[in-house]
Amino acid sequence: MSTGETFALGAIAGSTILLGLPMARMRLQRIEPRAAMTSVATGILVFLLWDVLTNGVEPVTSSLDARHWGMFAARAALLAVGFAVGLMGLVYYDHWIKTRRASPLVGPGAAAIDEFRSRGLHALSATQRIAFLIATGIGIHNFGEGLAIGQSAAAGKVSLALVLIIGFGLHNATEGFAVAGPLAHEEHPVSWRYLALLGLIGGGPTFLGTVIGHSWVSESLQVFFFALAAGSILYVVMELAAVCRRFSMPVLVAWMILIGIALGFATDFVLTAAGA
């Protein structure tokens, strides 16, 4: 596989996140469909939290099994620091955004890109801000996946690289739905430009990771970025869980979260089966 083909396929794997984003423009008048979309998005993110933690912890445990104590200590430290930065970074940043807001939330409807550029995240509505944070966490996660694609191709493992591209492409398609879920609460559809921005934030890092991974192999870098993604996703899961509780529909919410988790595992099983 040539370098150009690897980069192109890495870009395709990242771009599939765009498939789920148009659902954000669906206008759902009844509260039940909105609760269902948000809950499914939460379930997908719960799966992603498990997925990135598994990928981040695996190199740490492998160095422990091999009794490489120095490498184990370094990777364990990267795992802890990355997770703490990913979680607490968003906690402090979201708190800072909320304290900066001098006027009520922008709305109804989507903040234009020009408004986003000129006023920042504090100009977004609550649901738009959650969607932005979801896209950010997913983007960090996808950077780690891009590293895996690039490193596999650089090592000559073409079949593995292709499997990763297909599998991560399927993952990203469900991740787009996770980003779109909270936006179903907007009174007016969000703009296509804003959705494109979320798609770039969430899917673009897959291509960037592929480029870097193709020229520089580093398991420690993967550990750090998977841990960073795990912390970010955990924060967003906590935010969405609070939203789900406000629906006062525990049975519906629980079923939809279960379906979201099942969707995540379904794409993971496809990836595993293809690899086998």
ABEGO torsion letter per residue (X at the ends): XBAAAAAAAAAAAAAAAAAAAAAAABBBABAAAAAAAAAAAAAAAAAAAAAAAAAAAAAAAAAAAAGBAAAAAAAAAAAAAAAAAAAAAAAAAAAAAAAABABBBBOBEBBBAAAAAAAEAAABBAAAAAAAAAAAAAAAAAAAAAAAAAAAAAAGBAAAAAAAAAAAAAAAAAAAAAAAAAAAABABBBBAAAAAAAAAAAAAAAAAAAAAAAABBBAAAAAAAAAAAAAAAAAAAAAAAAAAAAAGBAAAAAAAAAAAAAAAAAAAAAAAAAAX
